[in-house]
Each structure stands twice: as structure tokens, then as C-alpha cells.
Amino acid sequence: MLVWPDGSGVGVWVMRGDSSPEQMATVADQLQDAEVEALAAASRSAVWPECPLHPNSHPLCAVVRDGAAVWTCKVTGEVIALIGALGH
């Protein structure tokens, strides 16, 4: 469960039968949705995490590629980073 200071919140879930990478991508996608909504509510740029190939354009997509949970560019499909490794 994600809870904000104002007391609102949203549940986070995974499917028990999914692989670990699928679960990681599912959680990352849900966290991204929650963060984008929180940023928009705060009148801030709702592009998170921002695609380094297309700044100020679109967020990255959480997917499973070759057995790993990764962030990809939604325009080119290029893998940008493992989920959890952005900024490293």
C-alpha cells in the first residue's frame, strides 16, 4: 500500500504465479502510475521516469526483456536500464 501525507493511498499488487521479473515490472508500473498522479497533482512535470533519449517527452515503460525487468523507451523500445538501476 502506498499512502500519501493527506491520507489517500493506493494498493500495490503482484500475481503470485508470475516470475520475479514480471512481478518487478508490475510493481514498477504501479509505482510509476502513482508517482505520475502525485506529480500532476502537485503541478509538476508528470514525466517519470523521464526517457533520456527524449527529454520532456514521455516516461519510460516497465517491461520484461530477456528475463529481466527493465525500463525501456516507449518510442524506440530500447532498453535504458534495469529496474532499480536508473541513475547508476
Protein Blocks (a to p, Z undefined) as FASTA:
>chain_A
ZZdfkopacdddddfkbcfklmmmmmmmmmmmmmmmmmmmnopafbdcddfklghkbccd
dddeehiacdddfklopafbdghigoZZ
